[in-house]
Amino acid sequence: MQAPIIHILIDEQGTPRTINGRVKVHMLAKKHLAGEPVTELAKHYGLTVADVYAALAYYHDNRTYFDAHDAQVQPLIEQAKQHTAAIQQKISQHTGDN
């Protein structure tokens, strides 16, 4: 019997990533939940299908962690959206676009 293959690692900041360290588990899960097929995610990010399924399993096994993370960053995302809209409005006013 072979030893288990490790697909997920936790980086120095505590972020779960695929074993190659490049792709965040959370991002893969969100893209898949939005309708992106596993095979397309694997192809796009240079992962194996097993890596993507392992990321999805990790996400679902740790859903409380990811939901808490989403709740924590959501106010920052909303603030960034408002700031971006305000800047775009100032640029439009400055350039005369309406």
C-alpha positions in Angstrom: 0.0 0.0 0.0 1.2 3.5 -0.9 1.6 6.3 1.6 -1.1 9.0 1.3 -0.5 11.8 -1.1 -0.6 15.2 0.4 -2.4 17.8 -1.7 -2.9 20.7 0.6 -0.4 22.7 2.7 -0.7 25.7 5.0 1.6 28.5 4.1 3.4 30.8 6.6 0.4 33.1 6.8 -1.9 30.2 7.7 -3.5 30.1 4.2 -4.5 26.7 2.9 -3.0 26.2 -0.6 -2.5 23.5 -3.1 0.7 21.5 -2.6 2.6 23.5 -5.2 1.9 26.5 -3.0 0.5 28.7 -5.7 -3.3 28.3 -5.6 -5.5 29.2 -2.6 -8.0 26.5 -1.6 -10.6 29.2 -0.9 -10.3 30.7 -4.4 -10.6 27.3 -6.1 -13.7 26.5 -4.0 -15.4 29.9 -4.7 -14.7 29.4 -8.5 -16.1 25.9 -8.4 -19.2 27.0 -6.4 -19.7 29.7 -9.0 -19.9 27.0 -11.7 -16.4 26.4 -12.9 -15.9 22.7 -13.6 -13.1 20.8 -11.8 -11.4 19.9 -15.0 -11.3 23.5 -16.1 -9.9 24.7 -12.8 -7.2 22.0 -13.0 -6.2 22.9 -16.5 -6.2 26.6 -15.9 -4.0 26.4 -12.8 -1.8 23.6 -13.9 -3.1 21.2 -11.2 -4.2 17.6 -11.2 -7.9 16.9 -10.9 -7.0 15.2 -7.6 -5.5 18.4 -6.4 -8.7 20.3 -7.1 -10.9 17.7 -5.5 -8.6 17.7 -2.4 -8.9 21.5 -2.2 -12.7 21.2 -2.4 -12.7 18.5 0.3 -10.5 20.6 2.5 -12.8 23.6 1.9 -16.0 21.6 2.9 -14.2 20.0 5.9 -13.3 23.5 7.1 -16.3 25.4 6.1 -16.6 27.2 9.4 -13.1 28.6 9.0 -13.8 29.9 5.5 -17.2 31.3 6.4 -15.6 33.2 9.3 -12.8 34.5 7.0 -15.5 35.7 4.5 -17.4 37.5 7.2 -14.1 39.2 8.4 -13.1 40.4 4.9 -16.5 41.4 3.5 -16.5 44.8 5.2 -13.1 45.5 3.7 -14.3 44.5 0.2 -17.4 46.7 0.5 -15.2 49.6 1.6 -12.8 49.1 -1.3 -15.8 49.0 -3.7 -17.1 52.3 -2.4 -13.6 53.9 -2.5 -13.2 52.7 -6.1 -16.6 54.1 -7.1 -15.7 57.5 -5.6 -12.4 57.6 -7.5 -14.0 56.6 -10.7 -16.6 59.4 -10.2 -13.8 62.0 -9.6 -12.0 60.8 -12.7 -15.1 61.1 -14.8 -15.7 64.6 -13.4 -12.1 65.6 -14.1 -12.1 64.3 -17.7 -15.6 65.6 -18.4 -17.1 62.1 -19.0 -20.7 61.6 -17.9 
